[in-house]
Amino acid sequence: MVDSLSAEFSLILCCYANTSPRVQIIRIADVSDFYLERVIFPS
């Protein structure tokens, strides 16, 4: 059962650090009918 699930899904990890003094909005819209939007605060 676990092998069949791992064959269907893959995990992609990413990291982004906002080094600017401003708040940024990150949008990933590469997949059809789906987009991910996040607010990134300065660090």
N, CA, C, O and CB atoms as a CASP TS submission, in Angstrom:
PFRMAT TS
TARGET T0000
AUTHOR 0000-0000-0000
METHOD Language model
MODEL 1
PARENT N/A
ATOM      1  N   MET     1       0.827  -1.194   0.000  1.00  0.00           N
ATOM      2  CA  MET     1       0.000   0.000   0.000  1.00  0.00           C
ATOM      3  C   MET     1       0.869   1.255   0.000  1.00  0.00           C
ATOM      4  O   MET     1       0.599   2.193  -0.750  1.00  0.00           O
ATOM      5  CB  MET     1      -0.939  -0.001   1.209  1.00  0.00           C
ATOM      6  N   VAL     2       1.900   1.281   0.827  1.00  0.00           N
ATOM      7  CA  VAL     2       2.772   2.449   0.887  1.00  0.00           C
ATOM      8  C   VAL     2       3.516   2.645  -0.429  1.00  0.00           C
ATOM      9  O   VAL     2       3.696   3.781  -0.870  1.00  0.00           O
ATOM     10  CB  VAL     2       3.767   2.311   2.039  1.00  0.00           C
ATOM     11  N   ASP     3       3.946   1.568  -1.055  1.00  0.00           N
ATOM     12  CA  ASP     3       4.657   1.668  -2.323  1.00  0.00           C
ATOM     13  C   ASP     3       3.768   2.257  -3.419  1.00  0.00           C
ATOM     14  O   ASP     3       4.239   3.037  -4.247  1.00  0.00           O
ATOM     15  CB  ASP     3       5.170   0.296  -2.747  1.00  0.00           C
ATOM     16  N   SER     4       2.497   1.891  -3.426  1.00  0.00           N
ATOM     17  CA  SER     4       1.603   2.431  -4.447  1.00  0.00           C
ATOM     18  C   SER     4       1.345   3.916  -4.222  1.00  0.00           C
ATOM     19  O   SER     4       1.193   4.662  -5.189  1.00  0.00           O
ATOM     20  CB  SER     4       0.281   1.665  -4.456  1.00  0.00           C
ATOM     21  N   LEU     5       1.291   4.364  -2.961  1.00  0.00           N
ATOM     22  CA  LEU     5       1.111   5.790  -2.681  1.00  0.00           C
ATOM     23  C   LEU     5       2.343   6.594  -3.057  1.00  0.00           C
ATOM     24  O   LEU     5       2.220   7.689  -3.607  1.00  0.00           O
ATOM     25  CB  LEU     5       0.786   6.003  -1.210  1.00  0.00           C
ATOM     26  N   SER     6       3.523   6.074  -2.771  1.00  0.00           N
ATOM     27  CA  SER     6       4.744   6.802  -3.096  1.00  0.00           C
ATOM     28  C   SER     6       4.955   6.898  -4.601  1.00  0.00           C
ATOM     29  O   SER     6       5.614   7.825  -5.071  1.00  0.00           O
ATOM     30  CB  SER     6       5.944   6.133  -2.447  1.00  0.00           C
ATOM     31  N   ALA     7       4.408   5.962  -5.359  1.00  0.00           N
ATOM     32  CA  ALA     7       4.528   6.025  -6.805  1.00  0.00           C
ATOM     33  C   ALA     7       3.629   7.120  -7.389  1.00  0.00           C
ATOM     34  O   ALA     7       3.936   7.674  -8.444  1.00  0.00           O
ATOM     35  CB  ALA     7       4.181   4.671  -7.421  1.00  0.00           C
ATOM     36  N   GLU     8       2.520   7.434  -6.706  1.00  0.00           N
ATOM     37  CA  GLU     8       1.579   8.428  -7.204  1.00  0.00           C
ATOM     38  C   GLU     8       1.951   9.853  -6.805  1.00  0.00           C
ATOM     39  O   GLU     8       1.642  10.785  -7.547  1.00  0.00           O
ATOM     40  CB  GLU     8       0.198   8.112  -6.705  1.00  0.00           C
ATOM     41  N   PHE     9       2.592  10.054  -5.682  1.00  0.00           N
ATOM     42  CA  PHE     9       2.885  11.383  -5.157  1.00  0.00           C
ATOM     43  C   PHE     9       4.384  11.591  -5.024  1.00  0.00           C
ATOM     44  O   PHE     9       5.128  10.668  -4.693  1.00  0.00           O
ATOM     45  CB  PHE     9       2.201  11.590  -3.804  1.00  0.00           C
ATOM     46  N   SER    10       4.813  12.818  -5.290  1.00  0.00           N
ATOM     47  CA  SER    10       6.204  13.168  -5.034  1.00  0.00           C
ATOM     48  C   SER    10       6.216  14.443  -4.209  1.00  0.00           C
ATOM     49  O   SER    10       5.331  15.287  -4.353  1.00  0.00           O
ATOM     50  CB  SER    10       7.010  13.344  -6.367  1.00  0.00           C
ATOM     51  N   LEU    11       7.186  14.583  -3.371  1.00  0.00           N
ATOM     52  CA  LEU    11       7.283  15.716  -2.461  1.00  0.00           C
ATOM     53  C   LEU    11       8.373  16.657  -2.942  1.00  0.00           C
ATOM     54  O   LEU    11       9.507  16.238  -3.173  1.00  0.00           O
ATOM     55  CB  LEU    11       7.565  15.245  -1.018  1.00  0.00           C
ATOM     56  N   ILE    12       8.032  17.917  -3.090  1.00  0.00           N
ATOM     57  CA  ILE    12       8.997  18.928  -3.496  1.00  0.00           C
ATOM     58  C   ILE    12       9.077  19.967  -2.385  1.00  0.00           C
ATOM     59  O   ILE    12       8.081  20.607  -2.048  1.00  0.00           O
ATOM     60  CB  ILE    12       8.600  19.585  -4.863  1.00  0.00           C
ATOM     61  N   LEU    13      10.246  20.126  -1.830  1.00  0.00           N
ATOM     62  CA  LEU    13      10.456  21.115  -0.777  1.00  0.00           C
ATOM     63  C   LEU    13      11.193  22.316  -1.353  1.00  0.00           C
ATOM     64  O   LEU    13      12.130  22.164  -2.138  1.00  0.00           O
ATOM     65  CB  LEU    13      11.246  20.504   0.411  1.00  0.00           C
ATOM     66  N   CYS    14      10.768  23.495  -0.962  1.00  0.00           N
ATOM     67  CA  CYS    14      11.470  24.694  -1.407  1.00  0.00           C
ATOM     68  C   CYS    14      11.541  25.684  -0.260  1.00  0.00           C
ATOM     69  O   CYS    14      10.784  25.594   0.707  1.00  0.00           O
ATOM     70  CB  CYS    14      10.772  25.326  -2.635  1.00  0.00           C
ATOM     71  N   CYS    15      12.449  26.616  -0.379  1.00  0.00           N
ATOM     72  CA  CYS    15      12.664  27.602   0.671  1.00  0.00           C
ATOM     73  C   CYS    15      12.953  28.947   0.015  1.00  0.00           C
ATOM     74  O   CYS    15      13.646  29.012  -1.000  1.00  0.00           O
ATOM     75  CB  CYS    15      13.828  27.175   1.619  1.00  0.00           C
ATOM     76  N   TYR    16      12.425  30.011   0.593  1.00  0.00           N
ATOM     77  CA  TYR    16      12.659  31.352   0.077  1.00  0.00           C
ATOM     78  C   TYR    16      12.845  32.276   1.256  1.00  0.00           C
ATOM     79  O   TYR    16      12.043  32.246   2.190  1.00  0.00           O
ATOM     80  CB  TYR    16      11.491  31.832  -0.833  1.00  0.00           C
ATOM     81  N   ALA    17      13.872  33.089   1.242  1.00  0.00           N
ATOM     82  CA  ALA    17      14.138  34.065   2.300  1.00  0.00           C
ATOM     83  C   ALA    17      14.008  35.462   1.716  1.00  0.00           C
ATOM     84  O   ALA    17      14.672  35.795   0.735  1.00  0.00           O
ATOM     85  CB  ALA    17      15.552  33.853   2.926  1.00  0.00           C
ATOM     86  N   ASN    18      13.165  36.265   2.309  1.00  0.00           N
ATOM     87  CA  ASN    18      12.960  37.638   1.872  1.00  0.00           C
ATOM     88  C   ASN    18      13.998  38.520   2.555  1.00  0.00           C
ATOM     89  O   ASN    18      13.881  38.806   3.746  1.00  0.00           O
ATOM     90  CB  ASN    18      11.512  38.124   2.191  1.00  0.00           C
ATOM     91  N   THR    19      14.994  38.945   1.822  1.00  0.00           N
ATOM     92  CA  THR    19      16.056  39.777   2.392  1.00  0.00           C
ATOM     93  C   THR    19      15.803  41.264   2.183  1.00  0.00           C
ATOM     94  O   THR    19      16.603  42.096   2.610  1.00  0.00           O
ATOM     95  CB  THR    19      17.393  39.401   1.786  1.00  0.00           C
ATOM     96  N   SER    20      14.698  41.603   1.531  1.00  0.00           N
ATOM     97  CA  SER    20      14.364  43.008   1.331  1.00  0.00           C
ATOM     98  C   SER    20      13.640  43.543   2.567  1.00  0.00           C
ATOM     99  O   SER    20      13.171  42.753   3.387  1.00  0.00           O
ATOM    100  CB  SER    20      13.492  43.191   0.060  1.00  0.00           C
ATOM    101  N   PRO    21      13.539  44.856   2.719  1.00  0.00           N
ATOM    102  CA  PRO    21      12.830  45.418   3.871  1.00  0.00           C
ATOM    103  C   PRO    21      11.312  45.462   3.683  1.00  0.00           C
ATOM    104  O   PRO    21      10.601  45.976   4.547  1.00  0.00           O
ATOM    105  CB  PRO    21      13.339  46.811   4.149  1.00  0.00           C
ATOM    106  N   ARG    22      10.810  44.935   2.576  1.00  0.00           N
ATOM    107  CA  ARG    22       9.380  45.008   2.270  1.00  0.00           C
ATOM    108  C   ARG    22       8.715  43.636   2.330  1.00  0.00           C
ATOM    109  O   ARG    22       9.371  42.604   2.191  1.00  0.00           O
ATOM    110  CB  ARG    22       9.170  45.623   0.892  1.00  0.00           C
ATOM    111  N   VAL    23       7.406  43.648   2.540  1.00  0.00           N
ATOM    112  CA  VAL    23       6.615  42.419   2.482  1.00  0.00           C
ATOM    113  C   VAL    23       6.460  42.031   1.016  1.00  0.00           C
ATOM    114  O   VAL    23       6.218  42.888   0.166  1.00  0.00           O
ATOM    115  CB  VAL    23       5.213  42.602   3.174  1.00  0.00           C
ATOM    116  N   GLN    24       6.601  40.735   0.718  1.00  0.00           N
ATOM    117  CA  GLN    24       6.464  40.258  -0.651  1.00  0.00           C
ATOM    118  C   GLN    24       5.344  39.231  -0.723  1.00  0.00           C
ATOM    119  O   GLN    24       5.073  38.527   0.249  1.00  0.00           O
ATOM    120  CB  GLN    24       7.792  39.654  -1.161  1.00  0.00           C
ATOM    121  N   ILE    25       4.695  39.151  -1.880  1.00  0.00           N
ATOM    122  CA  ILE    25       3.675  38.139  -2.131  1.00  0.00           C
ATOM    123  C   ILE    25       4.220  37.200  -3.199  1.00  0.00           C
ATOM    124  O   ILE    25       4.566  37.623  -4.302  1.00  0.00           O
ATOM    125  CB  ILE    25       2.308  38.787  -2.576  1.00  0.00           C
ATOM    126  N   ILE    26       4.289  35.933  -2.857  1.00  0.00           N
ATOM    127  CA  ILE    26       4.814  34.911  -3.759  1.00  0.00           C
ATOM    128  C   ILE    26       3.631  34.148  -4.333  1.00  0.00           C
ATOM    129  O   ILE    26       2.761  33.701  -3.586  1.00  0.00           O
ATOM    130  CB  ILE    26       5.810  33.946  -3.023  1.00  0.00           C
ATOM    131  N   ARG    27       3.590  33.996  -5.648  1.00  0.00           N
ATOM    132  CA  ARG    27       2.528  33.225  -6.299  1.00  0.00           C
ATOM    133  C   ARG    27       3.143  32.197  -7.238  1.00  0.00           C
ATOM    134  O   ARG    27       3.968  32.528  -8.090  1.00  0.00           O
ATOM    135  CB  ARG    27       1.561  34.159  -7.073  1.00  0.00           C
ATOM    136  N   ILE    28       2.729  30.946  -7.070  1.00  0.00           N
ATOM    137  CA  ILE    28       3.102  29.875  -7.976  1.00  0.00           C
ATOM    138  C   ILE    28       1.848  29.521  -8.758  1.00  0.00           C
ATOM    139  O   ILE    28       0.871  29.045  -8.180  1.00  0.00           O
ATOM    140  CB  ILE    28       3.689  28.627  -7.209  1.00  0.00           C
ATOM    141  N   ALA    29       1.866  29.746 -10.058  1.00  0.00           N
ATOM    142  CA  ALA    29       0.682  29.525 -10.887  1.00  0.00           C
ATOM    143  C   ALA    29       1.036  28.710 -12.125  1.00  0.00           C
ATOM    144  O   ALA    29       0.511  28.972 -13.207  1.00  0.00           O
ATOM    145  CB  ALA    29       0.054  30.864 -11.297  1.00  0.00           C
ATOM    146  N   ASP    30       1.903  27.743 -11.981  1.00  0.00           N
ATOM    147  CA  ASP    30       2.369  26.963 -13.120  1.00  0.00           C
ATOM    148  C   ASP    30       1.475  25.763 -13.417  1.00  0.00           C
ATOM    149  O   ASP    30       1.483  25.246 -14.534  1.00  0.00           O
ATOM    150  CB  ASP    30       3.779  26.494 -12.874  1.00  0.00           C
ATOM    151  N   VAL    31       0.717  25.324 -12.443  1.00  0.00           N
ATOM    152  CA  VAL    31      -0.120  24.149 -12.604  1.00  0.00           C
ATOM    153  C   VAL    31      -1.509  24.591 -13.069  1.00  0.00           C
ATOM    154  O   VAL    31      -2.039  25.585 -12.572  1.00  0.00           O
ATOM    155  CB  VAL    31      -0.204  23.338 -11.278  1.00  0.00           C
ATOM    156  N   SER    32      -2.090  23.873 -13.999  1.00  0.00           N
ATOM    157  CA  SER    32      -3.411  24.261 -14.497  1.00  0.00           C
ATOM    158  C   SER    32      -4.471  24.101 -13.403  1.00  0.00           C
ATOM    159  O   SER    32      -4.484  23.114 -12.668  1.00  0.00           O
ATOM    160  CB  SER    32      -3.789  23.417 -15.733  1.00  0.00           C
ATOM    161  N   ASP    33      -5.350  25.088 -13.315  1.00  0.00           N
ATOM    162  CA  ASP    33      -6.448  25.116 -12.338  1.00  0.00           C
ATOM    163  C   ASP    33      -5.974  25.125 -10.884  1.00  0.00           C
ATOM    164  O   ASP    33      -6.708  24.687  -9.997  1.00  0.00           O
ATOM    165  CB  ASP    33      -7.345  23.927 -12.555  1.00  0.00           C
ATOM    166  N   PHE    34      -4.784  25.608 -10.632  1.00  0.00           N
ATOM    167  CA  PHE    34      -4.263  25.664  -9.264  1.00  0.00           C
ATOM    168  C   PHE    34      -3.226  26.759  -9.159  1.00  0.00           C
ATOM    169  O   PHE    34      -2.389  26.919 -10.048  1.00  0.00           O
ATOM    170  CB  PHE    34      -3.658  24.307  -8.842  1.00  0.00           C
ATOM    171  N   TYR    35      -3.279  27.520  -8.068  1.00  0.00           N
ATOM    172  CA  TYR    35      -2.176  28.427  -7.776  1.00  0.00           C
ATOM    173  C   TYR    35      -2.020  28.550  -6.271  1.00  0.00           C
ATOM    174  O   TYR    35      -2.987  28.407  -5.523  1.00  0.00           O
ATOM    175  CB  TYR    35      -2.407  29.816  -8.421  1.00  0.00           C
ATOM    176  N   LEU    36      -0.825  28.810  -5.844  1.00  0.00           N
ATOM    177  CA  LEU    36      -0.479  28.932  -4.436  1.00  0.00           C
ATOM    178  C   LEU    36       0.049  30.337  -4.218  1.00  0.00           C
ATOM    179  O   LEU    36       0.918  30.799  -4.957  1.00  0.00           O
ATOM    180  CB  LEU    36       0.570  27.853  -3.999  1.00  0.00           C
ATOM    181  N   GLU    37      -0.470  31.015  -3.214  1.00  0.00           N
ATOM    182  CA  GLU    37      -0.040  32.387  -2.935  1.00  0.00           C
ATOM    183  C   GLU    37       0.280  32.502  -1.455  1.00  0.00           C
ATOM    184  O   GLU    37      -0.505  32.065  -0.613  1.00  0.00           O
ATOM    185  CB  GLU    37      -1.135  33.423  -3.349  1.00  0.00           C
ATOM    186  N   ARG    38       1.423  33.085  -1.133  1.00  0.00           N
ATOM    187  CA  ARG    38       1.866  33.250   0.250  1.00  0.00           C
ATOM    188  C   ARG    38       2.441  34.648   0.443  1.00  0.00           C
ATOM    189  O   ARG    38       3.000  35.235  -0.483  1.00  0.00           O
ATOM    190  CB  ARG    38       2.914  32.175   0.626  1.00  0.00           C
ATOM    191  N   VAL    39       2.296  35.167   1.650  1.00  0.00           N
ATOM    192  CA  VAL    39       2.885  36.447   2.034  1.00  0.00           C
ATOM    193  C   VAL    39       4.187  36.143   2.769  1.00  0.00           C
ATOM    194  O   VAL    39       4.211  35.353   3.712  1.00  0.00           O
ATOM    195  CB  VAL    39       1.900  37.299   2.929  1.00  0.00           C
ATOM    196  N   ILE    40       5.272  36.783   2.323  1.00  0.00           N
ATOM    197  CA  ILE    40       6.592  36.559   2.919  1.00  0.00           C
ATOM    198  C   ILE    40       7.025  37.857   3.606  1.00  0.00           C
ATOM    199  O   ILE    40       7.158  38.895   2.959  1.00  0.00           O
ATOM    200  CB  ILE    40       7.649  36.108   1.832  1.00  0.00           C
ATOM    201  N   PHE    41       7.236  37.788   4.889  1.00  0.00           N
ATOM    202  CA  PHE    41       7.657  38.952   5.649  1.00  0.00           C
ATOM    203  C   PHE    41       9.170  39.089   5.641  1.00  0.00           C
ATOM    204  O   PHE    41       9.877  38.093   5.488  1.00  0.00           O
ATOM    205  CB  PHE    41       7.143  38.868   7.078  1.00  0.00           C
ATOM    206  N   PRO    42       9.682  40.310   5.804  1.00  0.00           N
ATOM    207  CA  PRO    42      11.140  40.504   5.814  1.00  0.00           C
ATOM    208  C   PRO    42      11.799  39.738   6.964  1.00  0.00           C
ATOM    209  O   PRO    42      11.236  39.602   8.051  1.00  0.00           O
ATOM    210  CB  PRO    42      11.478  42.003   5.923  1.00  0.00           C
ATOM    211  N   SER    43      12.994  39.250   6.691  1.00  0.00           N
ATOM    212  CA  SER    43      13.710  38.520   7.757  1.00  0.00           C
ATOM    213  C   SER    43      15.025  39.176   8.071  1.00  0.00           C
ATOM    214  O   SER    43      15.760  38.703   8.938  1.00  0.00           O
ATOM    215  CB  SER    43      13.947  37.063   7.359  1.00  0.00           C
TER
END
